[in-house]
Amino acid sequence: MKVNELEQVEVIFVATGVQRRWCHTWSDVIWVDSKHAVLSARWYVVSFNVLSANGSTLPGAFLLMRSEVSENWKWGLREFGMAAQKAHGEWQEPSVVFQDDDSTLNSVVPQVWKESQVHHCLWHMKRAWE
């Protein structure tokens, strides 16, 4: 959990033990799906989805953010890596991150995961052309 200077919760990271184990068996591709506002509390739910070795898409972790500012994104990406590392003692940054064209996330991923390429997911690309 990340708390601001007013001692208000800004970001919460959630990954169960099962989800941390899934992060170890994934390929090096993840999908980050964001902008799901939660009720009137104005929290954003972000899911980190991983592709398992057998081709299934699994929720690797969840991030709840009060605002989608770059510091919250950076914190969440680091927490995702630490959760996988904690479960298995090692973790390699993904080579590809698919996301829904969040401009802040576009700029933050290369800052935190230096070797990762950021791409837009096909569903959002198709939707933009409709």
N, C-alpha and C positions, 0 to 999 in steps of 0.2 A: 504494500500500500504506500502511495506517495502522498504526503501531506504538504500543503502550502504554508506560507509564513503566518497565516491566520489560524493555523491548525485545523483547516478544513480539508477533507479528503478530496484529492484531485483525480487520482487514478487508482484503480484496483486491478490487480492481475490475478487470474484464477487458472490454475492447471492442476487437475487431480493427479494422483499417482498413476492412474491408468493413462491419462493424457500424456504425462511425461514419458512413460514407456513408449507410447506411440511415436513420440518425437524421435526416438532412436531408430525406429524401423522405417522411417519415411525415405522418400527419394530426396533429392536436393531442390525440390520445388515446393513453395508454399503459396497459398492464396490468403490475402488479407482482405477481409470483407468488412467494411465500416459503414458508418452513418445510419445505424439503426437507433433512432432516438427512443428512449425508454420513458414512457408515460410523461407526466408533467414535470417530473424531477429533472428533466433535461440531462440525463446521462446518455452517453453514446456507448453502444455495445459493439465491440470489434471482435471478430472471430479470426483466429489463426488456424487455417485449415491445412492439413498435411496430406500428402499422397502416400499411402502405405505401400509396402513392397508388393502386395497383391493387387494394387490398382484402386483400392477403396479410398475415398476421401473421408478423412476423420477430423473432428475438431481437436486440434492440438492444444489450444488454450483460448481464453477469453480475456478481454481487456475492457474495463468500464472507465470511460473518461468523462469528466465534466466539460472539458473543452478540447477541441482537436488542435491544440497548439503544438509546435514542434518539440518542445521539451517533454510533453506527455507522450508523444509518439516515440521519441528516443528512449525514454524510460521503459515503455512497453516492449520495444524491440530487444532491449538489453535483458529485460526480465524473461522474455521468451527463450533467449539463448541460455540464460542461467538456469531456467527450469529444466531444460533438456540436459544440460551439463550436470546438474545436481543428480538427476536420475541415472546417468550413465558414466559420469566421470570425464566425458569428452563431448564436444559438439562442434560441428562444422557449419559455418554460415551457409545459407542456401545460395545456390548459383542463380536461381530465378525466383523473383517475387511477383506474383500476379496481384493486381489491385484494381480498384474501381475508379481510377483517375482522381484521387485525392491529391491536390497540388502540394500540400504540406508533406504527405507521406512520400510523394515522388522525390522531394528534395532530401528527406531525412534518411531514407533507406541507404543511399550510397555513403552517407556520413557515418552510419552505425555499422552497416554490413558492407564493407568496402569492395568486396568481390562480387556482390549480388547485382544482377541486372533487373531492372524494374520494367514490367510490361503491363498493359491493360488487359483485363479479362475479356474474352470473346463476347460474353453476354452484354457487357457494357458497351463494347464497340458496336455491336449490332444495333443495340438500342439507340445509340447516337445517330445512326443512319436512318432510323424510322421516322 
